[in-house]
């Protein structure tokens, strides 16, 4: 470290640019721009396979979906979801566990069910999430739930329904973490839609200029929805739904302390309310490729779960985990930790033990996409996962070809040429940097690499 790579001399730089330009020009002559992917060889291999008797699979055959309806939930008067829903065909091969939880909503506010304020699919989430929250991990922490529904399934309303269910059970404090504080208005809207009464909608007194209406006997679930105050030193003394953001949760705050500690102090001891991570993929980089590059949001999510072991955690995202390491912040799913296939070396750390998480990630990565599918199957069978999406049955699509003008074609070609030049230069710079970034490299190996680099530079 500390060695600086010398800059190219002007003559050498001009020569290098000419070489690059010649390389790009010669390469362009071989490119068929009618094939944007430039991957004709793959098509030829598929055609040869088909001619040789092999079967060529289509996208429709690779990704199969099954029509979805709640298979175990039976609630009198529940209404079907407004749109048809489907589930991945592989996930559909596993049945969820039997329902043992009895909904407070169905008993105390039956109109929420009969009026379809929560559809059958949305009630299924509330039921299984509450059922899951009644269970404990071996470490003593409360088990969590993963909602992976796609767009259009009403994830915000489902989270509001879960809060309503817990309010009816007597729990008065809840945390809703989202990406933008402006979404607090959406949270209020969803809570209204599912039948909760927002405290701000009630008349405080006859002279209040913001009065809207008086409380009545139908207001069985009155909830206050609010954000953190401007100062991190301000003590919160109100109950309700605290809406905050990942950036705020991970901020250090001022002299009053961190925002995360402010939230934990508000929760108090033995907090057992909801801890909802909406758009939870914001915390997916808890285990980074390079140590020390983990995001502050991921660390904050991991920390607050550890500090609130009784919280009723829900991870909500349509794109929560595209690779094994993205599971790292989901410590309440029980995929690793005490009494799991990937136990913690330190029992006190429980599910937050980094070695256990890394062992899980390494095993999944070595087994490819199949391991990710097995994780999803396992979570659904355990009652910890729901992943539905809207059906495209009956939808019509048409492909429209856009004809480019000569000017547009010229602009595209010039852009592609510029990108190719940038790409080759970046490769060369990275090759130089690679020699100096790894202090842990064996000294003999380092010397060999230096010699290889010098020979390559001369050539």
C-alpha positions as semicolon CSV with decimal commas, in nm:
position;residue;x (nm);y (nm);z (nm)
1;X;0,000;0,000;0,000
2;X;0,109;0,358;-0,050
3;X;0,280;0,300;-0,389
4;X;0,155;0,529;-0,664
5;X;0,126;0,407;-1,023
6;X;0,292;0,658;-1,256
7;X;0,088;0,831;-1,526
8;X;0,140;0,757;-1,896
9;X;0,357;0,991;-2,096
10;X;0,165;1,202;-2,354
11;X;0,311;1,006;-2,650
12;X;0,228;0,674;-2,484
13;X;-0,122;0,796;-2,405
14;X;-0,188;0,896;-2,766
15;X;-0,053;0,561;-2,884
16;X;-0,274;0,380;-2,635
17;X;-0,582;0,572;-2,752
18;X;-0,503;0,485;-3,115
19;X;-0,472;0,118;-3,021
20;X;-0,805;0,132;-2,841
21;X;-0,973;0,306;-3,132
22;X;-0,841;0,045;-3,373
23;X;-0,959;-0,230;-3,141
24;X;-1,308;-0,080;-3,120
25;X;-1,334;-0,015;-3,494
26;X;-1,226;-0,368;-3,578
27;X;-1,468;-0,509;-3,325
28;X;-1,761;-0,309;-3,459
29;X;-1,722;-0,469;-3,801
30;X;-1,790;-0,808;-3,645
31;X;-2,097;-0,702;-3,447
32;X;-2,444;-0,763;-3,580
33;X;-2,645;-0,481;-3,424
34;X;-2,968;-0,658;-3,520
35;X;-2,885;-0,895;-3,230
36;X;-2,876;-0,660;-2,928
37;X;-2,743;-0,930;-2,698
38;X;-2,469;-1,028;-2,940
39;X;-2,525;-1,385;-2,823
40;X;-2,600;-1,571;-3,143
41;X;-2,388;-1,867;-3,035
42;X;-2,635;-1,949;-2,758
43;X;-2,921;-1,954;-3,009
44;X;-2,719;-2,179;-3,241
45;X;-2,648;-2,420;-2,957
46;X;-3,016;-2,432;-2,867
47;X;-3,108;-2,497;-3,233
48;X;-2,850;-2,777;-3,256
49;X;-2,986;-2,928;-2,936
50;X;-3,338;-2,915;-3,073
51;X;-3,232;-3,073;-3,403
52;X;-3,049;-3,347;-3,212
53;X;-3,367;-3,455;-3,042
54;X;-3,337;-3,238;-2,729
55;X;-3,632;-3,037;-2,605
56;X;-3,603;-2,662;-2,610
57;X;-3,768;-2,510;-2,303
58;X;-3,953;-2,181;-2,319
59;X;-3,982;-1,915;-2,051
60;X;-4,337;-2,029;-1,983
61;X;-4,212;-2,381;-1,910
62;X;-3,927;-2,261;-1,686
63;X;-4,146;-2,031;-1,474
64;X;-4,478;-2,189;-1,390
65;X;-4,748;-2,030;-1,175
66;X;-5,049;-2,182;-1,004
67;X;-5,376;-2,013;-0,917
68;X;-5,376;-1,920;-0,548
69;X;-5,650;-1,931;-0,286
70;X;-5,613;-1,963;0,093
71;X;-5,610;-2,337;0,155
72;X;-5,635;-2,352;0,535
73;X;-5,802;-2,025;0,642
74;X;-6,176;-2,035;0,708
75;X;-6,333;-1,710;0,828
76;X;-6,708;-1,662;0,806
77;X;-6,806;-1,393;0,559
78;X;-6,459;-1,325;0,418
79;X;-6,452;-1,182;0,068
80;X;-6,223;-1,289;-0,217
81;X;-5,938;-1,065;-0,327
82;X;-6,047;-0,817;-0,600
83;X;-5,802;-0,967;-0,851
84;X;-5,694;-1,322;-0,922
85;X;-5,365;-1,419;-0,758
86;X;-5,104;-1,677;-0,844
87;X;-4,810;-1,842;-0,672
88;X;-4,482;-1,977;-0,806
89;X;-4,533;-2,337;-0,914
90;X;-4,246;-2,469;-0,702
91;X;-4,376;-2,291;-0,392
92;X;-4,724;-2,424;-0,463
93;X;-4,602;-2,782;-0,405
94;X;-4,583;-2,714;-0,030
95;X;-4,888;-2,657;0,192
96;X;-4,882;-2,408;0,479
97;X;-4,942;-2,530;0,835
98;X;-5,289;-2,561;0,983
99;X;-5,444;-2,245;1,123
100;X;-5,453;-2,238;1,504
101;X;-5,484;-1,863;1,563
102;X;-5,826;-1,705;1,615
103;X;-5,863;-1,357;1,465
104;X;-5,975;-1,077;1,697
105;X;-6,084;-0,881;1,391
106;X;-6,343;-1,144;1,296
107;X;-6,490;-1,138;1,647
108;X;-6,466;-0,770;1,751
109;X;-6,498;-0,597;1,412
110;X;-6,677;-0,844;1,179
111;X;-6,766;-0,567;0,932
112;X;-6,397;-0,548;0,837
113;X;-6,432;-0,906;0,709
114;X;-6,780;-0,894;0,559
115;X;-6,725;-0,560;0,383
116;X;-6,401;-0,686;0,230
117;X;-6,182;-0,421;0,391
118;X;-5,937;-0,707;0,424
119;X;-5,970;-0,971;0,153
120;X;-5,925;-1,344;0,210
121;X;-5,560;-1,324;0,099
122;X;-5,492;-1,031;0,329
123;X;-5,664;-1,198;0,624
124;X;-5,448;-1,503;0,558
125;X;-5,136;-1,293;0,613
126;X;-5,269;-1,141;0,937
127;X;-5,358;-1,488;1,065
128;X;-5,029;-1,659;0,983
129;X;-4,820;-1,363;1,101
130;X;-4,997;-1,361;1,438
131;X;-4,969;-1,738;1,461
132;X;-4,599;-1,718;1,389
133;X;-4,552;-1,443;1,647
134;X;-4,682;-1,674;1,919
135;X;-4,378;-1,897;1,868
136;X;-4,023;-1,855;2,000
137;X;-3,679;-1,926;1,863
138;X;-3,438;-2,137;2,067
139;X;-3,265;-1,816;2,175
140;X;-3,589;-1,689;2,329
141;X;-3,658;-1,422;2,066
142;X;-4,002;-1,412;1,908
143;X;-4,023;-1,564;1,560
144;X;-4,075;-1,333;1,264
145;X;-4,266;-1,344;0,936
146;X;-4,168;-1,271;0,575
147;X;-4,430;-1,116;0,343
148;X;-4,302;-1,136;-0,014
149;X;-4,616;-1,046;-0,208
150;X;-4,577;-0,874;-0,543
151;X;-4,715;-0,537;-0,651
152;X;-5,091;-0,499;-0,634
153;X;-5,151;-0,734;-0,344
154;X;-5,192;-0,450;-0,093
155;X;-4,891;-0,504;0,131
156;X;-4,946;-0,172;0,308
157;X;-5,306;-0,264;0,390
158;X;-5,194;-0,604;0,515
159;X;-4,946;-0,440;0,754
160;X;-5,223;-0,207;0,869
161;X;-5,446;-0,510;0,925
162;X;-5,178;-0,669;1,142
163;X;-5,154;-0,352;1,353
164;X;-5,534;-0,345;1,388
165;X;-5,533;-0,706;1,507
166;X;-5,270;-0,629;1,769
167;X;-5,452;-0,314;1,884
168;X;-5,762;-0,525;1,945
169;X;-5,539;-0,759;2,147
170;X;-5,442;-0,469;2,374
171;X;-5,101;-0,378;2,232
172;X;-5,078;-0,001;2,196
173;X;-4,725;0,063;2,064
174;X;-4,606;-0,030;1,715
175;X;-4,315;0,063;1,485
176;X;-4,349;0,099;1,107
177;X;-4,014;0,144;0,929
178;X;-4,033;0,258;0,568
179;X;-3,826;0,433;0,301
180;X;-3,975;0,784;0,310
181;X;-4,139;0,973;0,595
182;X;-4,401;1,101;0,349
183;X;-4,540;0,747;0,349
184;X;-4,677;0,819;0,697
185;X;-4,983;0,954;0,517
186;X;-5,016;0,623;0,331
187;X;-4,993;0,436;0,662
188;X;-5,277;0,650;0,801
189;X;-5,485;0,587;0,489
190;X;-5,433;0,210;0,511
191;X;-5,524;0,207;0,881
192;X;-5,843;0,400;0,806
193;X;-5,928;0,163;0,522
194;X;-5,906;-0,145;0,743
195;X;-6,133;0,005;1,008
196;X;-5,899;0,172;1,256
197;X;-5,978;0,523;1,380
198;X;-5,697;0,776;1,350
199;X;-5,670;0,987;1,663
200;X;-5,617;1,304;1,459
201;X;-5,961;1,252;1,302
202;X;-6,137;1,280;1,637
203;X;-6,253;1,605;1,789
204;X;-6,028;1,705;2,078
205;X;-6,263;1,978;2,202
206;X;-6,542;2,195;2,073
207;X;-6,314;2,492;2,007
208;X;-6,047;2,301;1,815
209;X;-6,008;2,442;1,460
210;X;-5,888;2,100;1,339
211;X;-6,185;1,913;1,481
212;X;-6,337;1,665;1,240
213;X;-6,582;1,451;1,435
214;X;-6,654;1,320;1,780
215;X;-6,567;0,975;1,900
216;X;-6,847;0,721;1,900
217;X;-6,907;0,364;2,006
218;X;-6,781;0,226;1,674
219;X;-6,430;0,354;1,744
220;X;-6,300;0,028;1,890
221;X;-5,947;0,077;1,757
222;X;-5,828;0,435;1,798
223;X;-5,464;0,481;1,703
224;X;-5,230;0,776;1,687
225;X;-4,986;0,782;1,393
226;X;-4,679;1,002;1,435
227;X;-4,313;1,044;1,341
228;X;-4,004;1,104;1,552
229;X;-3,958;1,460;1,681
230;X;-3,685;1,678;1,533
231;X;-3,457;1,640;1,835
232;X;-3,315;1,301;1,924
233;X;-3,308;1,412;2,288
234;X;-3,685;1,457;2,308
235;X;-3,859;1,188;2,509
236;X;-4,168;1,037;2,348
237;X;-4,465;1,002;2,583
238;X;-4,741;0,901;2,341
239;X;-4,874;0,565;2,226
240;X;-4,967;0,456;1,877
241;X;-4,786;0,380;1,553
242;X;-4,440;0,533;1,525
243;X;-4,350;0,576;1,157
244;X;-3,981;0,621;1,085
245;X;-3,736;0,560;0,800
246;X;-3,429;0,344;0,756
247;X;-3,209;0,652;0,720
248;X;-3,349;0,805;1,038
249;X;-3,316;0,479;1,229
250;X;-2,949;0,457;1,133
251;X;-2,863;0,824;1,196
252;X;-2,641;0,914;1,491
253;X;-2,858;1,205;1,602
254;X;-2,730;1,501;1,796
255;X;-2,626;1,551;2,155
256;X;-2,934;1,365;2,273
257;X;-2,808;1,033;2,140
258;X;-2,890;0,813;1,844
259;X;-3,232;0,786;1,685
260;X;-3,229;0,411;1,731
261;X;-3,181;0,450;2,106
262;X;-3,461;0,707;2,112
263;X;-3,695;0,449;1,954
264;X;-3,583;0,173;2,192
265;X;-3,635;0,402;2,492
266;X;-3,987;0,476;2,370
267;X;-4,061;0,104;2,345
268;X;-3,968;0,041;2,708
269;X;-3,903;-0,296;2,867
270;X;-4,061;-0,613;2,726
271;X;-4,191;-0,438;2,416
272;X;-4,422;-0,682;2,236
273;X;-4,573;-0,461;1,967
274;X;-4,522;-0,486;1,591
275;X;-4,187;-0,406;1,433
276;X;-4,267;-0,377;1,062
277;X;-3,990;-0,341;0,804
278;X;-4,169;-0,217;0,492
279;X;-3,953;-0,236;0,176
280;X;-3,713;-0,439;0,389
281;X;-3,470;-0,491;0,100
282;X;-3,320;-0,157;0,213
283;X;-3,143;-0,363;0,482
284;X;-3,018;-0,643;0,258
285;X;-2,649;-0,546;0,275
286;X;-2,575;-0,658;0,629
287;X;-2,310;-0,900;0,501
288;X;-2,109;-0,719;0,234
289;X;-1,850;-0,846;-0,012
290;X;-1,586;-0,629;0,156
291;X;-1,573;-0,613;0,538
292;X;-1,663;-0,271;0,670
293;X;-1,885;-0,179;0,375
294;X;-2,212;-0,291;0,531
295;X;-2,484;-0,028;0,509
296;X;-2,583;0,169;0,818
297;X;-2,949;0,083;0,756
298;X;-2,873;-0,290;0,768
299;X;-2,678;-0,255;1,090
300;X;-2,960;-0,054;1,248
301;X;-3,219;-0,316;1,151
302;X;-3,002;-0,591;1,297
303;X;-2,943;-0,394;1,617
304;X;-3,305;-0,302;1,689
305;X;-3,412;-0,664;1,647
306;X;-3,149;-0,769;1,899
307;X;-3,255;-0,497;2,147
308;X;-3,627;-0,583;2,115
309;X;-3,640;-0,965;2,138
310;X;-4,017;-0,970;2,205
311;X;-4,110;-0,749;1,910
312;X;-4,344;-0,897;1,649
313;X;-4,122;-0,865;1,341
314;X;-4,242;-0,865;0,980
315;X;-4,012;-0,830;0,679
316;X;-4,212;-0,696;0,384
317;X;-4,069;-0,671;0,033
318;X;-4,136;-0,805;-0,315
319;X;-3,757;-0,817;-0,378
320;X;-3,621;-0,899;-0,034
321;X;-3,371;-1,172;-0,122
322;X;-3,228;-1,233;-0,468
323;X;-2,917;-1,404;-0,330
324;X;-2,835;-1,586;-0,004
325;X;-2,651;-1,300;0,169
326;X;-2,963;-1,083;0,141
327;X;-3,123;-1,304;0,408
328;X;-2,866;-1,186;0,666
329;X;-3,085;-0,920;0,830
330;X;-3,382;-1,161;0,864
331;X;-3,259;-1,298;1,195
332;X;-3,608;-1,390;1,318
333;X;-3,681;-1,651;1,051
334;X;-3,482;-1,920;1,232
335;X;-3,266;-2,016;0,933
336;X;-2,957;-2,004;1,157
337;X;-2,880;-1,971;1,526
338;X;-2,932;-2,204;1,824
339;X;-3,105;-2,537;1,748
340;X;-3,081;-2,477;1,371
341;X;-2,870;-2,644;1,098
342;X;-2,634;-2,345;1,130
343;X;-2,589;-2,296;1,506
344;X;-2,416;-2,001;1,669
345;X;-2,074;-2,054;1,819
346;X;-2,164;-1,801;2,089
347;X;-2,501;-1,878;2,247
348;X;-2,534;-1,523;2,379
349;X;-2,526;-1,374;2,029
350;X;-2,808;-1,600;1,912
351;X;-2,931;-1,529;1,560
352;X;-2,701;-1,226;1,522
353;X;-2,385;-1,438;1,522
354;X;-2,201;-1,345;1,201
355;X;-2,025;-1,681;1,173
356;X;-2,356;-1,869;1,170
357;X;-2,493;-1,630;0,906
358;X;-2,185;-1,669;0,689
359;X;-2,202;-2,048;0,716
360;X;-2,563;-2,033;0,596
361;X;-2,468;-1,803;0,307
362;X;-2,170;-2,017;0,204
363;X;-2,378;-2,335;0,201
364;X;-2,657;-2,177;-0,004
365;X;-2,417;-2,019;-0,253
366;X;-2,244;-2,351;-0,312
367;X;-2,578;-2,509;-0,407
368;X;-2,706;-2,236;-0,637
369;X;-3,065;-2,134;-0,706
370;X;-3,197;-2,465;-0,576
371;X;-3,091;-2,373;-0,223
372;X;-3,285;-2,047;-0,241
373;X;-3,593;-2,238;-0,353
374;X;-3,552;-2,482;-0,065
375;X;-3,533;-2,191;0,181
376;X;-3,861;-2,053;0,047
377;X;-4,027;-2,397;0,062
378;X;-3,907;-2,446;0,419
379;X;-4,034;-2,104;0,531
380;X;-4,377;-2,156;0,375
381;X;-4,413;-2,499;0,536
382;X;-4,319;-2,345;0,872
383;X;-4,583;-2,075;0,830
384;X;-4,324;-1,797;0,802
385;X;-4,370;-1,694;0,436
386;X;-4,641;-1,583;0,197
387;X;-4,546;-1,489;-0,159
388;X;-4,836;-1,422;-0,395
389;X;-4,866;-1,197;-0,697
390;X;-5,137;-1,080;-0,934
391;X;-5,233;-1,309;-1,219
392;X;-5,185;-1,198;-1,579
393;X;-5,460;-1,428;-1,702
394;X;-5,665;-1,242;-1,960
395;X;-5,407;-0,968;-2,003
396;X;-5,314;-0,884;-2,362
397;X;-4,968;-0,782;-2,480
398;X;-4,846;-0,655;-2,814
399;X;-4,490;-0,607;-2,938
400;X;-4,433;-0,277;-3,118
401;X;-4,115;-0,235;-3,322
402;X;-3,964;0,113;-3,307
403;X;-3,780;0,217;-3,621
404;X;-3,472;0,431;-3,556
405;X;-3,378;0,728;-3,769
406;X;-3,024;0,748;-3,916
407;X;-2,939;1,014;-3,657
408;X;-3,053;0,788;-3,373
409;X;-2,851;0,498;-3,510
410;X;-2,543;0,718;-3,535
411;X;-2,590;0,839;-3,176
412;X;-2,631;0,483;-3,048
413;X;-2,320;0,361;-3,230
414;X;-2,114;0,653;-3,097
415;X;-2,239;0,581;-2,744
416;X;-2,149;0,213;-2,776
417;X;-1,801;0,307;-2,900
418;X;-1,751;0,546;-2,606
419;X;-1,863;0,278;-2,362
420;X;-1,621;0,027;-2,510
421;X;-1,333;0,271;-2,470
422;X;-1,430;0,343;-2,108
423;X;-1,460;-0,027;-2,038
424;X;-1,115;-0,114;-2,170
425;X;-0,955;0,174;-1,980
426;X;-1,126;0,071;-1,658
427;X;-1,001;-0,285;-1,704
428;X;-0,647;-0,156;-1,739
429;X;-0,673;0,068;-1,431
430;X;-0,824;-0,210;-1,223
431;X;-0,543;-0,444;-1,329
432;X;-0,296;-0,192;-1,186
433;X;-0,494;-0,139;-0,867
434;X;-0,520;-0,512;-0,803
435;X;-0,148;-0,522;-0,727
436;X;-0,177;-0,285;-0,432
437;X;-0,517;-0,335;-0,267
438;X;-0,451;-0,670;-0,100
439;X;-0,213;-0,634;0,196
440;X;-0,273;-0,997;0,292
441;X;-0,118;-1,130;-0,029
442;X;0,188;-1,347;0,019
443;X;0,508;-1,138;-0,047
444;X;0,642;-1,391;-0,298
445;X;0,312;-1,394;-0,481
446;X;0,313;-1,013;-0,482
447;X;0,656;-1,003;-0,645
448;X;0,546;-1,255;-0,909
449;X;0,239;-1,048;-0,988
450;X;0,453;-0,735;-1,021
451;X;0,680;-0,909;-1,268
452;X;0,379;-1,034;-1,468
453;X;0,242;-0,679;-1,477
454;X;0,573;-0,534;-1,598
455;X;0,595;-0,789;-1,879
456;X;0,235;-0,721;-1,980
457;X;0,298;-0,346;-1,979
458;X;0,601;-0,386;-2,207
459;X;0,403;-0,598;-2,450
